[in-house]
Amino acid sequence: MDMTGYYYRASHGETFDSAALVIYGNEKYAAELLCANPEHSGEMVFDGGELLRIPYIDIPETDGTEAALPVKAPWRE
């Protein structure tokens, strides 16, 4: 996984999916964020202050067809 060299400091109560929503604009990238930060993989909810590495993700441009799909992490269904 290619790393950008950027970091994100998690807030108290944040999760990987909520951090992915802030960073990438979509919760579906939580898995990529988790894979880049295996030392935090056991944390369901952050205490606050954890420094997460932000991997580069090539986010495809949409043609508008995805707008009707719900934005949810698969484990929340």
HTML snippet that shows the backbone in 3Dmol.js (N, CA, C, O; Angstrom):
<script src="https://3Dmol.org/build/3Dmol-min.js"></script>
<div id="view" style="width:600px;height:400px;position:relative"></div>
<script>
const pdb = `
ATOM      1  N   MET A   1       0.857  -1.180   0.000  1.00  0.00           N
ATOM      2  CA  MET A   1       0.000   0.000   0.000  1.00  0.00           C
ATOM      3  C   MET A   1       0.899   1.237   0.000  1.00  0.00           C
ATOM      4  O   MET A   1       1.802   1.340   0.831  1.00  0.00           O
ATOM      5  N   ASP A   2       0.675   2.136  -0.880  1.00  0.00           N
ATOM      6  CA  ASP A   2       1.463   3.349  -1.004  1.00  0.00           C
ATOM      7  C   ASP A   2       1.022   4.370   0.049  1.00  0.00           C
ATOM      8  O   ASP A   2      -0.165   4.680   0.155  1.00  0.00           O
ATOM      9  N   MET A   3       1.956   4.880   0.808  1.00  0.00           N
ATOM     10  CA  MET A   3       1.627   5.843   1.862  1.00  0.00           C
ATOM     11  C   MET A   3       1.982   7.254   1.396  1.00  0.00           C
ATOM     12  O   MET A   3       2.977   7.459   0.700  1.00  0.00           O
ATOM     13  N   THR A   4       1.164   8.209   1.788  1.00  0.00           N
ATOM     14  CA  THR A   4       1.387   9.589   1.377  1.00  0.00           C
ATOM     15  C   THR A   4       2.324  10.330   2.316  1.00  0.00           C
ATOM     16  O   THR A   4       2.899  11.348   1.929  1.00  0.00           O
ATOM     17  N   GLY A   5       2.492   9.845   3.545  1.00  0.00           N
ATOM     18  CA  GLY A   5       3.287  10.566   4.520  1.00  0.00           C
ATOM     19  C   GLY A   5       2.440  11.499   5.353  1.00  0.00           C
ATOM     20  O   GLY A   5       2.981  12.268   6.147  1.00  0.00           O
ATOM     21  N   TYR A   6       1.131  11.457   5.200  1.00  0.00           N
ATOM     22  CA  TYR A   6       0.231  12.292   5.976  1.00  0.00           C
ATOM     23  C   TYR A   6      -0.369  11.495   7.112  1.00  0.00           C
ATOM     24  O   TYR A   6      -0.509  10.274   7.033  1.00  0.00           O
ATOM     25  N   TYR A   7      -0.722  12.206   8.173  1.00  0.00           N
ATOM     26  CA  TYR A   7      -1.284  11.575   9.357  1.00  0.00           C
ATOM     27  C   TYR A   7      -2.565  12.277   9.774  1.00  0.00           C
ATOM     28  O   TYR A   7      -2.818  13.424   9.406  1.00  0.00           O
ATOM     29  N   TYR A   8      -3.364  11.559  10.551  1.00  0.00           N
ATOM     30  CA  TYR A   8      -4.623  12.085  11.060  1.00  0.00           C
ATOM     31  C   TYR A   8      -4.681  11.756  12.541  1.00  0.00           C
ATOM     32  O   TYR A   8      -4.466  10.608  12.929  1.00  0.00           O
ATOM     33  N   ARG A   9      -4.970  12.747  13.370  1.00  0.00           N
ATOM     34  CA  ARG A   9      -5.096  12.513  14.801  1.00  0.00           C
ATOM     35  C   ARG A   9      -6.562  12.252  15.118  1.00  0.00           C
ATOM     36  O   ARG A   9      -7.417  13.114  14.917  1.00  0.00           O
ATOM     37  N   ALA A  10      -6.839  11.048  15.618  1.00  0.00           N
ATOM     38  CA  ALA A  10      -8.215  10.645  15.935  1.00  0.00           C
ATOM     39  C   ALA A  10      -8.731  11.391  17.162  1.00  0.00           C
ATOM     40  O   ALA A  10      -7.972  11.739  18.067  1.00  0.00           O
ATOM     41  N   SER A  11     -10.017  11.623  17.165  1.00  0.00           N
ATOM     42  CA  SER A  11     -10.692  12.272  18.284  1.00  0.00           C
ATOM     43  C   SER A  11     -11.334  11.222  19.186  1.00  0.00           C
ATOM     44  O   SER A  11     -11.560  10.087  18.766  1.00  0.00           O
ATOM     45  N   HIS A  12     -11.620  11.601  20.408  1.00  0.00           N
ATOM     46  CA  HIS A  12     -12.280  10.700  21.353  1.00  0.00           C
ATOM     47  C   HIS A  12     -13.636  10.255  20.794  1.00  0.00           C
ATOM     48  O   HIS A  12     -14.442  11.079  20.363  1.00  0.00           O
ATOM     49  N   GLY A  13     -13.871   8.944  20.808  1.00  0.00           N
ATOM     50  CA  GLY A  13     -15.139   8.408  20.331  1.00  0.00           C
ATOM     51  C   GLY A  13     -15.182   8.106  18.852  1.00  0.00           C
ATOM     52  O   GLY A  13     -16.172   7.564  18.361  1.00  0.00           O
ATOM     53  N   GLU A  14     -14.139   8.443  18.140  1.00  0.00           N
ATOM     54  CA  GLU A  14     -14.098   8.209  16.697  1.00  0.00           C
ATOM     55  C   GLU A  14     -13.800   6.739  16.413  1.00  0.00           C
ATOM     56  O   GLU A  14     -13.221   6.048  17.252  1.00  0.00           O
ATOM     57  N   THR A  15     -14.190   6.267  15.248  1.00  0.00           N
ATOM     58  CA  THR A  15     -13.926   4.901  14.803  1.00  0.00           C
ATOM     59  C   THR A  15     -13.224   4.972  13.447  1.00  0.00           C
ATOM     60  O   THR A  15     -13.067   6.049  12.871  1.00  0.00           O
ATOM     61  N   PHE A  16     -12.805   3.808  12.951  1.00  0.00           N
ATOM     62  CA  PHE A  16     -12.169   3.805  11.631  1.00  0.00           C
ATOM     63  C   PHE A  16     -13.127   4.279  10.547  1.00  0.00           C
ATOM     64  O   PHE A  16     -12.726   4.997   9.631  1.00  0.00           O
ATOM     65  N   ASP A  17     -14.393   3.879  10.649  1.00  0.00           N
ATOM     66  CA  ASP A  17     -15.322   4.312   9.596  1.00  0.00           C
ATOM     67  C   ASP A  17     -15.655   5.790   9.696  1.00  0.00           C
ATOM     68  O   ASP A  17     -15.822   6.446   8.668  1.00  0.00           O
ATOM     69  N   SER A  18     -15.756   6.334  10.899  1.00  0.00           N
ATOM     70  CA  SER A  18     -16.028   7.772  11.001  1.00  0.00           C
ATOM     71  C   SER A  18     -14.800   8.588  10.583  1.00  0.00           C
ATOM     72  O   SER A  18     -14.938   9.672  10.016  1.00  0.00           O
ATOM     73  N   ALA A  19     -13.592   8.065  10.865  1.00  0.00           N
ATOM     74  CA  ALA A  19     -12.372   8.741  10.415  1.00  0.00           C
ATOM     75  C   ALA A  19     -12.277   8.702   8.892  1.00  0.00           C
ATOM     76  O   ALA A  19     -11.889   9.689   8.268  1.00  0.00           O
ATOM     77  N   ALA A  20     -12.630   7.566   8.294  1.00  0.00           N
ATOM     78  CA  ALA A  20     -12.610   7.458   6.827  1.00  0.00           C
ATOM     79  C   ALA A  20     -13.599   8.438   6.201  1.00  0.00           C
ATOM     80  O   ALA A  20     -13.324   9.009   5.146  1.00  0.00           O
ATOM     81  N   LEU A  21     -14.729   8.633   6.836  1.00  0.00           N
ATOM     82  CA  LEU A  21     -15.713   9.589   6.330  1.00  0.00           C
ATOM     83  C   LEU A  21     -15.138  11.005   6.343  1.00  0.00           C
ATOM     84  O   LEU A  21     -15.338  11.764   5.395  1.00  0.00           O
ATOM     85  N   VAL A  22     -14.433  11.360   7.403  1.00  0.00           N
ATOM     86  CA  VAL A  22     -13.813  12.693   7.498  1.00  0.00           C
ATOM     87  C   VAL A  22     -12.680  12.839   6.485  1.00  0.00           C
ATOM     88  O   VAL A  22     -12.584  13.854   5.794  1.00  0.00           O
ATOM     89  N   ILE A  23     -11.828  11.825   6.399  1.00  0.00           N
ATOM     90  CA  ILE A  23     -10.631  11.907   5.558  1.00  0.00           C
ATOM     91  C   ILE A  23     -10.953  11.788   4.072  1.00  0.00           C
ATOM     92  O   ILE A  23     -10.501  12.600   3.263  1.00  0.00           O
ATOM     93  N   TYR A  24     -11.741  10.767   3.718  1.00  0.00           N
ATOM     94  CA  TYR A  24     -11.993  10.461   2.311  1.00  0.00           C
ATOM     95  C   TYR A  24     -13.377  10.852   1.820  1.00  0.00           C
ATOM     96  O   TYR A  24     -13.646  10.828   0.619  1.00  0.00           O
ATOM     97  N   GLY A  25     -14.255  11.215   2.753  1.00  0.00           N
ATOM     98  CA  GLY A  25     -15.614  11.572   2.360  1.00  0.00           C
ATOM     99  C   GLY A  25     -16.530  10.372   2.193  1.00  0.00           C
ATOM    100  O   GLY A  25     -17.642  10.504   1.682  1.00  0.00           O
ATOM    101  N   ASN A  26     -16.064   9.184   2.629  1.00  0.00           N
ATOM    102  CA  ASN A  26     -16.874   7.982   2.495  1.00  0.00           C
ATOM    103  C   ASN A  26     -16.392   6.929   3.489  1.00  0.00           C
ATOM    104  O   ASN A  26     -15.193   6.669   3.597  1.00  0.00           O
ATOM    105  N   GLU A  27     -17.327   6.331   4.206  1.00  0.00           N
ATOM    106  CA  GLU A  27     -17.002   5.298   5.196  1.00  0.00           C
ATOM    107  C   GLU A  27     -16.438   4.029   4.567  1.00  0.00           C
ATOM    108  O   GLU A  27     -15.766   3.252   5.246  1.00  0.00           O
ATOM    109  N   LYS A  28     -16.698   3.811   3.298  1.00  0.00           N
ATOM    110  CA  LYS A  28     -16.288   2.552   2.673  1.00  0.00           C
ATOM    111  C   LYS A  28     -14.776   2.386   2.591  1.00  0.00           C
ATOM    112  O   LYS A  28     -14.298   1.294   2.281  1.00  0.00           O
ATOM    113  N   TYR A  29     -14.014   3.438   2.860  1.00  0.00           N
ATOM    114  CA  TYR A  29     -12.559   3.353   2.830  1.00  0.00           C
ATOM    115  C   TYR A  29     -11.966   3.052   4.200  1.00  0.00           C
ATOM    116  O   TYR A  29     -10.755   3.173   4.384  1.00  0.00           O
ATOM    117  N   ALA A  30     -12.794   2.665   5.161  1.00  0.00           N
ATOM    118  CA  ALA A  30     -12.320   2.334   6.507  1.00  0.00           C
ATOM    119  C   ALA A  30     -11.353   1.158   6.483  1.00  0.00           C
ATOM    120  O   ALA A  30     -10.387   1.142   7.246  1.00  0.00           O
ATOM    121  N   ALA A  31     -11.594   0.176   5.626  1.00  0.00           N
ATOM    122  CA  ALA A  31     -10.717  -0.997   5.556  1.00  0.00           C
ATOM    123  C   ALA A  31      -9.300  -0.611   5.137  1.00  0.00           C
ATOM    124  O   ALA A  31      -8.329  -1.144   5.673  1.00  0.00           O
ATOM    125  N   GLU A  32      -9.178   0.303   4.190  1.00  0.00           N
ATOM    126  CA  GLU A  32      -7.853   0.757   3.757  1.00  0.00           C
ATOM    127  C   GLU A  32      -7.141   1.497   4.891  1.00  0.00           C
ATOM    128  O   GLU A  32      -5.936   1.343   5.090  1.00  0.00           O
ATOM    129  N   LEU A  33      -7.896   2.290   5.617  1.00  0.00           N
ATOM    130  CA  LEU A  33      -7.345   3.017   6.757  1.00  0.00           C
ATOM    131  C   LEU A  33      -6.910   2.034   7.843  1.00  0.00           C
ATOM    132  O   LEU A  33      -5.853   2.206   8.451  1.00  0.00           O
ATOM    133  N   LEU A  34      -7.710   1.023   8.083  1.00  0.00           N
ATOM    134  CA  LEU A  34      -7.390  -0.012   9.069  1.00  0.00           C
ATOM    135  C   LEU A  34      -6.132  -0.784   8.665  1.00  0.00           C
ATOM    136  O   LEU A  34      -5.267  -1.028   9.506  1.00  0.00           O
ATOM    137  N   CYS A  35      -6.020  -1.166   7.411  1.00  0.00           N
ATOM    138  CA  CYS A  35      -4.843  -1.897   6.934  1.00  0.00           C
ATOM    139  C   CYS A  35      -3.562  -1.077   7.054  1.00  0.00           C
ATOM    140  O   CYS A  35      -2.485  -1.637   7.256  1.00  0.00           O
ATOM    141  N   ALA A  36      -3.669   0.212   6.935  1.00  0.00           N
ATOM    142  CA  ALA A  36      -2.497   1.090   7.050  1.00  0.00           C
ATOM    143  C   ALA A  36      -2.091   1.323   8.500  1.00  0.00           C
ATOM    144  O   ALA A  36      -1.010   1.845   8.770  1.00  0.00           O
ATOM    145  N   ASN A  37      -2.964   0.934   9.438  1.00  0.00           N
ATOM    146  CA  ASN A  37      -2.715   1.164  10.865  1.00  0.00           C
ATOM    147  C   ASN A  37      -2.987  -0.094  11.687  1.00  0.00           C
ATOM    148  O   ASN A  37      -3.838  -0.076  12.576  1.00  0.00           O
ATOM    149  N   PRO A  38      -2.273  -1.192  11.400  1.00  0.00           N
ATOM    150  CA  PRO A  38      -2.555  -2.456  12.085  1.00  0.00           C
ATOM    151  C   PRO A  38      -2.348  -2.403  13.595  1.00  0.00           C
ATOM    152  O   PRO A  38      -2.942  -3.196  14.326  1.00  0.00           O
ATOM    153  N   GLU A  39      -1.524  -1.491  14.068  1.00  0.00           N
ATOM    154  CA  GLU A  39      -1.297  -1.383  15.510  1.00  0.00           C
ATOM    155  C   GLU A  39      -2.540  -0.904  16.259  1.00  0.00           C
ATOM    156  O   GLU A  39      -2.613  -1.030  17.481  1.00  0.00           O
ATOM    157  N   HIS A  40      -3.510  -0.358  15.539  1.00  0.00           N
ATOM    158  CA  HIS A  40      -4.767   0.097  16.144  1.00  0.00           C
ATOM    159  C   HIS A  40      -5.944  -0.804  15.774  1.00  0.00           C
ATOM    160  O   HIS A  40      -7.096  -0.459  16.036  1.00  0.00           O
ATOM    161  N   SER A  41      -5.662  -1.950  15.171  1.00  0.00           N
ATOM    162  CA  SER A  41      -6.732  -2.808  14.662  1.00  0.00           C
ATOM    163  C   SER A  41      -7.651  -3.353  15.758  1.00  0.00           C
ATOM    164  O   SER A  41      -8.797  -3.702  15.474  1.00  0.00           O
ATOM    165  N   GLY A  42      -7.184  -3.430  16.973  1.00  0.00           N
ATOM    166  CA  GLY A  42      -8.015  -3.931  18.065  1.00  0.00           C
ATOM    167  C   GLY A  42      -8.882  -2.878  18.722  1.00  0.00           C
ATOM    168  O   GLY A  42      -9.665  -3.187  19.620  1.00  0.00           O
ATOM    169  N   GLU A  43      -8.753  -1.656  18.289  1.00  0.00           N
ATOM    170  CA  GLU A  43      -9.509  -0.561  18.896  1.00  0.00           C
ATOM    171  C   GLU A  43     -10.821  -0.347  18.150  1.00  0.00           C
ATOM    172  O   GLU A  43     -10.828   0.023  16.976  1.00  0.00           O
ATOM    173  N   MET A  44     -11.918  -0.581  18.841  1.00  0.00           N
ATOM    174  CA  MET A  44     -13.233  -0.348  18.230  1.00  0.00           C
ATOM    175  C   MET A  44     -13.556   1.144  18.208  1.00  0.00           C
ATOM    176  O   MET A  44     -14.103   1.662  17.235  1.00  0.00           O
ATOM    177  N   VAL A  45     -13.206   1.825  19.306  1.00  0.00           N
ATOM    178  CA  VAL A  45     -13.456   3.257  19.446  1.00  0.00           C
ATOM    179  C   VAL A  45     -12.166   3.877  19.969  1.00  0.00           C
ATOM    180  O   VAL A  45     -11.570   3.375  20.921  1.00  0.00           O
ATOM    181  N   PHE A  46     -11.739   4.970  19.341  1.00  0.00           N
ATOM    182  CA  PHE A  46     -10.492   5.619  19.753  1.00  0.00           C
ATOM    183  C   PHE A  46     -10.675   6.423  21.033  1.00  0.00           C
ATOM    184  O   PHE A  46     -11.721   7.028  21.264  1.00  0.00           O
ATOM    185  N   ASP A  47      -9.624   6.414  21.866  1.00  0.00           N
ATOM    186  CA  ASP A  47      -9.626   7.216  23.089  1.00  0.00           C
ATOM    187  C   ASP A  47      -9.441   8.693  22.762  1.00  0.00           C
ATOM    188  O   ASP A  47      -9.899   9.572  23.492  1.00  0.00           O
ATOM    189  N   GLY A  48      -8.769   8.941  21.663  1.00  0.00           N
ATOM    190  CA  GLY A  48      -8.461  10.309  21.246  1.00  0.00           C
ATOM    191  C   GLY A  48      -6.956  10.503  21.289  1.00  0.00           C
ATOM    192  O   GLY A  48      -6.295  10.099  22.246  1.00  0.00           O
ATOM    193  N   GLY A  49      -6.425  11.114  20.262  1.00  0.00           N
ATOM    194  CA  GLY A  49      -4.996  11.370  20.197  1.00  0.00           C
ATOM    195  C   GLY A  49      -4.205  10.356  19.396  1.00  0.00           C
ATOM    196  O   GLY A  49      -3.023  10.579  19.136  1.00  0.00           O
ATOM    197  N   GLU A  50      -4.820   9.240  18.991  1.00  0.00           N
ATOM    198  CA  GLU A  50      -4.109   8.253  18.192  1.00  0.00           C
ATOM    199  C   GLU A  50      -3.730   8.871  16.841  1.00  0.00           C
ATOM    200  O   GLU A  50      -4.527   9.561  16.207  1.00  0.00           O
ATOM    201  N   LEU A  51      -2.511   8.605  16.431  1.00  0.00           N
ATOM    202  CA  LEU A  51      -2.019   9.148  15.169  1.00  0.00           C
ATOM    203  C   LEU A  51      -2.144   8.059  14.107  1.00  0.00           C
ATOM    204  O   LEU A  51      -1.476   7.028  14.192  1.00  0.00           O
ATOM    205  N   LEU A  52      -2.989   8.282  13.115  1.00  0.00           N
ATOM    206  CA  LEU A  52      -3.245   7.303  12.056  1.00  0.00           C
ATOM    207  C   LEU A  52      -2.529   7.706  10.779  1.00  0.00           C
ATOM    208  O   LEU A  52      -2.558   8.867  10.373  1.00  0.00           O
ATOM    209  N   ARG A  53      -1.883   6.727  10.150  1.00  0.00           N
ATOM    210  CA  ARG A  53      -1.288   6.960   8.838  1.00  0.00           C
ATOM    211  C   ARG A  53      -2.415   6.976   7.810  1.00  0.00           C
ATOM    212  O   ARG A  53      -3.339   6.166   7.876  1.00  0.00           O
ATOM    213  N   ILE A  54      -2.330   7.895   6.873  1.00  0.00           N
ATOM    214  CA  ILE A  54      -3.352   8.017   5.835  1.00  0.00           C
ATOM    215  C   ILE A  54      -2.789   7.477   4.529  1.00  0.00           C
ATOM    216  O   ILE A  54      -1.888   8.082   3.948  1.00  0.00           O
ATOM    217  N   PRO A  55      -3.312   6.334   4.056  1.00  0.00           N
ATOM    218  CA  PRO A  55      -2.820   5.805   2.784  1.00  0.00           C
ATOM    219  C   PRO A  55      -3.426   6.555   1.603  1.00  0.00           C
ATOM    220  O   PRO A  55      -4.532   7.090   1.679  1.00  0.00           O
ATOM    221  N   TYR A  56      -2.677   6.577   0.526  1.00  0.00           N
ATOM    222  CA  TYR A  56      -3.197   7.156  -0.711  1.00  0.00           C
ATOM    223  C   TYR A  56      -4.204   6.181  -1.298  1.00  0.00           C
ATOM    224  O   TYR A  56      -3.914   4.994  -1.442  1.00  0.00           O
ATOM    225  N   ILE A  57      -5.372   6.674  -1.631  1.00  0.00           N
ATOM    226  CA  ILE A  57      -6.403   5.857  -2.261  1.00  0.00           C
ATOM    227  C   ILE A  57      -6.834   6.559  -3.538  1.00  0.00           C
ATOM    228  O   ILE A  57      -7.197   7.735  -3.524  1.00  0.00           O
ATOM    229  N   ASP A  58      -6.790   5.840  -4.617  1.00  0.00           N
ATOM    230  CA  ASP A  58      -7.236   6.386  -5.891  1.00  0.00           C
ATOM    231  C   ASP A  58      -8.759   6.303  -5.929  1.00  0.00           C
ATOM    232  O   ASP A  58      -9.319   5.249  -6.233  1.00  0.00           O
ATOM    233  N   ILE A  59      -9.420   7.402  -5.625  1.00  0.00           N
ATOM    234  CA  ILE A  59     -10.878   7.437  -5.581  1.00  0.00           C
ATOM    235  C   ILE A  59     -11.389   7.788  -6.970  1.00  0.00           C
ATOM    236  O   ILE A  59     -11.121   8.873  -7.485  1.00  0.00           O
ATOM    237  N   PRO A  60     -12.131   6.858  -7.572  1.00  0.00           N
ATOM    238  CA  PRO A  60     -12.620   7.114  -8.927  1.00  0.00           C
ATOM    239  C   PRO A  60     -13.668   8.223  -8.963  1.00  0.00           C
ATOM    240  O   PRO A  60     -14.448   8.401  -8.027  1.00  0.00           O
ATOM    241  N   GLU A  61     -13.661   8.952 -10.059  1.00  0.00           N
ATOM    242  CA  GLU A  61     -14.702   9.965 -10.243  1.00  0.00           C
ATOM    243  C   GLU A  61     -16.006   9.256 -10.554  1.00  0.00           C
ATOM    244  O   GLU A  61     -16.019   8.235 -11.242  1.00  0.00           O
ATOM    245  N   THR A  62     -17.094   9.794 -10.051  1.00  0.00           N
ATOM    246  CA  THR A  62     -18.389   9.158 -10.277  1.00  0.00           C
ATOM    247  C   THR A  62     -19.103   9.820 -11.444  1.00  0.00           C
ATOM    248  O   THR A  62     -18.861  10.983 -11.767  1.00  0.00           O
ATOM    249  N   ASP A  63     -19.981   9.060 -12.063  1.00  0.00           N
ATOM    250  CA  ASP A  63     -20.785   9.607 -13.151  1.00  0.00           C
ATOM    251  C   ASP A  63     -22.179   9.967 -12.662  1.00  0.00           C
ATOM    252  O   ASP A  63     -23.072  10.268 -13.454  1.00  0.00           O
ATOM    253  N   GLY A  64     -22.355   9.930 -11.323  1.00  0.00           N
ATOM    254  CA  GLY A  64     -23.643  10.289 -10.751  1.00  0.00           C
ATOM    255  C   GLY A  64     -24.535   9.099 -10.449  1.00  0.00           C
ATOM    256  O   GLY A  64     -25.537   9.250  -9.750  1.00  0.00           O
ATOM    257  N   THR A  65     -24.201   7.918 -10.954  1.00  0.00           N
ATOM    258  CA  THR A  65     -25.053   6.745 -10.732  1.00  0.00           C
ATOM    259  C   THR A  65     -24.964   6.237  -9.304  1.00  0.00           C
ATOM    260  O   THR A  65     -25.899   5.596  -8.826  1.00  0.00           O
ATOM    261  N   GLU A  66     -23.851   6.509  -8.603  1.00  0.00           N
ATOM    262  CA  GLU A  66     -23.694   6.038  -7.237  1.00  0.00           C
ATOM    263  C   GLU A  66     -24.477   6.876  -6.236  1.00  0.00           C
ATOM    264  O   GLU A  66     -24.603   6.482  -5.077  1.00  0.00           O
ATOM    265  N   ALA A  67     -24.994   7.999  -6.645  1.00  0.00           N
ATOM    266  CA  ALA A  67     -25.681   8.897  -5.724  1.00  0.00           C
ATOM    267  C   ALA A  67     -26.905   8.241  -5.086  1.00  0.00           C
ATOM    268  O   ALA A  67     -27.286   8.609  -3.975  1.00  0.00           O
ATOM    269  N   ALA A  68     -27.515   7.295  -5.756  1.00  0.00           N
ATOM    270  CA  ALA A  68     -28.709   6.641  -5.228  1.00  0.00           C
ATOM    271  C   ALA A  68     -28.378   5.504  -4.267  1.00  0.00           C
ATOM    272  O   ALA A  68     -29.262   5.019  -3.561  1.00  0.00           O
ATOM    273  N   LEU A  69     -27.115   5.072  -4.232  1.00  0.00           N
ATOM    274  CA  LEU A  69     -26.729   3.968  -3.362  1.00  0.00           C
ATOM    275  C   LEU A  69     -26.477   4.471  -1.946  1.00  0.00           C
ATOM    276  O   LEU A  69     -25.930   5.560  -1.773  1.00  0.00           O
ATOM    277  N   PRO A  70     -26.861   3.710  -0.939  1.00  0.00           N
ATOM    278  CA  PRO A  70     -26.601   4.135   0.438  1.00  0.00           C
ATOM    279  C   PRO A  70     -25.109   4.050   0.750  1.00  0.00           C
ATOM    280  O   PRO A  70     -24.419   3.141   0.285  1.00  0.00           O
ATOM    281  N   VAL A  71     -24.626   4.991   1.528  1.00  0.00           N
ATOM    282  CA  VAL A  71     -23.229   4.996   1.926  1.00  0.00           C
ATOM    283  C   VAL A  71     -23.165   4.412   3.329  1.00  0.00           C
ATOM    284  O   VAL A  71     -23.409   5.102   4.319  1.00  0.00           O
ATOM    285  N   LYS A  72     -22.831   3.120   3.397  1.00  0.00           N
ATOM    286  CA  LYS A  72     -22.727   2.419   4.672  1.00  0.00           C
ATOM    287  C   LYS A  72     -21.590   1.434   4.615  1.00  0.00           C
ATOM    288  O   LYS A  72     -21.319   0.820   3.583  1.00  0.00           O
ATOM    289  N   ALA A  73     -20.943   1.302   5.727  1.00  0.00           N
ATOM    290  CA  ALA A  73     -19.919   0.267   5.829  1.00  0.00           C
ATOM    291  C   ALA A  73     -20.620  -1.089   5.818  1.00  0.00           C
ATOM    292  O   ALA A  73     -21.690  -1.224   6.411  1.00  0.00           O
ATOM    293  N   PRO A  74     -20.048  -2.092   5.160  1.00  0.00           N
ATOM    294  CA  PRO A  74     -20.707  -3.392   5.040  1.00  0.00           C
ATOM    295  C   PRO A  74     -21.063  -4.024   6.375  1.00  0.00           C
ATOM    296  O   PRO A  74     -22.065  -4.733   6.473  1.00  0.00           O
ATOM    297  N   TRP A  75     -20.252  -3.778   7.413  1.00  0.00           N
ATOM    298  CA  TRP A  75     -20.518  -4.400   8.713  1.00  0.00           C
ATOM    299  C   TRP A  75     -21.640  -3.689   9.473  1.00  0.00           C
ATOM    300  O   TRP A  75     -22.027  -4.149  10.548  1.00  0.00           O
ATOM    301  N   ARG A  76     -22.163  -2.605   8.959  1.00  0.00           N
ATOM    302  CA  ARG A  76     -23.248  -1.893   9.620  1.00  0.00           C
ATOM    303  C   ARG A  76     -24.618  -2.312   9.084  1.00  0.00           C
ATOM    304  O   ARG A  76     -25.639  -1.809   9.552  1.00  0.00           O
ATOM    305  N   GLU A  77     -24.654  -3.199   8.137  1.00  0.00           N
ATOM    306  CA  GLU A  77     -25.928  -3.616   7.540  1.00  0.00           C
ATOM    307  C   GLU A  77     -26.597  -4.692   8.364  1.00  0.00           C
ATOM    308  O   GLU A  77     -27.678  -5.159   8.008  1.00  0.00           O
TER     309      GLU A  77
END
`;
const viewer = $3Dmol.createViewer("view");
viewer.addModel(pdb, "pdb");
viewer.setStyle({}, {cartoon: {color: "spectrum"}});
viewer.zoomTo();
viewer.render();
</script>
